[in-house]
Amino acid sequence: MHTVLNLLIWWPKRIAAHFSWAGPLIARIVVGYTFMLTGWGKLMNLPAMIENFRGWGIPYPELLTPFVSGWEFLGGLGLMLGLMTRICGGGLAVVMVVAIISAKLADIDSLETLLGFEEATYFAVFTWLAISGAGKASLDYFLERLAPKR
């Protein structure tokens, strides 16, 4: 039993420990880049996006559309850099909940359908980053090392 546990659990865990920085970095770059681009696209096409928000029943679309679009752009950029990752991830997780409720709620007929939405996957990644942080390959990590210990 010890040999099986060593081969299947402990040995891969020791190897993975050398690459613990890679998971958060890859996740941040992929979702950060995606949201930076979509946020920028929305900012450059605000009139149409305001109409979309209005059609989804989101209140105050003239106010919330530029706010959410800017949050997607700046939050995505922050994630890519690993800067204020917990704040950016948390805010974008909230955006995904609102997106699911406002644009997809009528389409949900099962847990499978809900979890099949790309917004659900983004929500999971953003929530993970908000809780776990940016990892060692980030500006957050660098800034934490510069700050005096509390």
N, C-alpha and C positions, 0 to 999 in steps of 0.2 A: 504493500500500500504506500509506503514511504517513497519508493521509487516512482510510482505513478504520480503521486502528488508533486514530487520534485520535477518530473518531466513535464507535467501538464499545467502546473500552477506556479511553483516557486522559480523555476528557471526562466520562463517567459516574463515573470514579474521583475526579476533582476535585470534582464535585457531591456525591458520597457522603461525601467527607471532611468536609463541613460538618455531616453528620448522624451521625457515627460514635458519638455518645452514645446515639442512639435505639435501635439494635439490642439492646444489652445491657439497656437500660431496659425495653423492651417484653417481651423474653424473661423478665427477672426478675419483672416484674409478673404476667405470665400464669401461669408455672409456680409462682411464689411464692404467689400468691393461691390457686391450685388446691390446693397442698399444705398451706397454712395451714388451709384449710377442711376438707380430708379428715383431716388430723391432729387437728384439734379434734373432728371428728365421731367419730373412733376413740377419742379420750380420753373423750368423753362416753358411749361405749358399750363400755367395756372388756370386760365379761364376754363379749359376743358376739364381739368381736375376738379375745379370747384363744382362744375355741373355733375361730375361723377359722384362727388361727396354728397351733393344735394339729392341725387337719385338714390343713393344708399341710405338716405334718411339720417345722415350725420348732422347734428345741429350746428348752427353757426358756420356753414361751410366757407364763407369768405374769410373767417378768422382761422378756423382749424386746418384748412387745406394748406396754406403756406407754413403754418406751424409744424404740421406732421411732415410735410415735404422737406422742410429744413431740418427737422429732427432726423429723418431718414438719411439725408445727405451728410450732416455733421456727425450723427451717430455712426454711420458707416465708416466715415473717415476716422473717427476716434477708435473704432474697433480695429481697423487696419493698422493703425499706429500702436494700438495697445495703450491708449490714453483715456483715462476715465472709463475704463472698460465696464466696471460694475454699473455705473450710471447709464452709459450708452446701452448696454445689454438690457438693463431693467426697463428703460424707456421704450426700447424697440420691442421688448416682450409685450408691453402694454399695448403698443400699436398693433401687434399681431392679434391680440385678444379682441380689440375693437374691430379689426378687419374681419375676423371670423364672424363676430356677432352682427356686424352691419352688412356685410356683403355675402356671407355664406350660410347664415343661420337657417334660411329656408331650405337649403339643400341638404342639411344634416338629417339623415334617417337612421344612422347607426354610428357606433363608435368607430367602425372601420372607415366610414365616410369621413368623419371628423379627422381622424388621424391620417387620412390620405391627403388632406389639404397641405400644400407646401407651407402655408401659414402656420400649421401645427408644428412642422419640422423646424421652421425658423423660430417659433416660440420656444421649443425645447432647447435649441442652441443658444438663443439669447438668455434664457433662464439659467442655463449651465454657466455661461460666461458671467452673468450677474452674480451668481453665487460663488463660483470658483475663482474668478478673476482672470487676468490676461495671461498669466504664466510668465516664465523667466525671459522669454524673447519679446519684451514689451517696454514701452516707455514707463508704464506704471511701475514695473519692477525696478527699473533704473532710478526713478524718482523716489521710490521707497527706500532705496539704499542711500540716497543723498540726505534724506530727512533724518533728524535726530530720533533716536528710539524713544517711544512714549511709554 
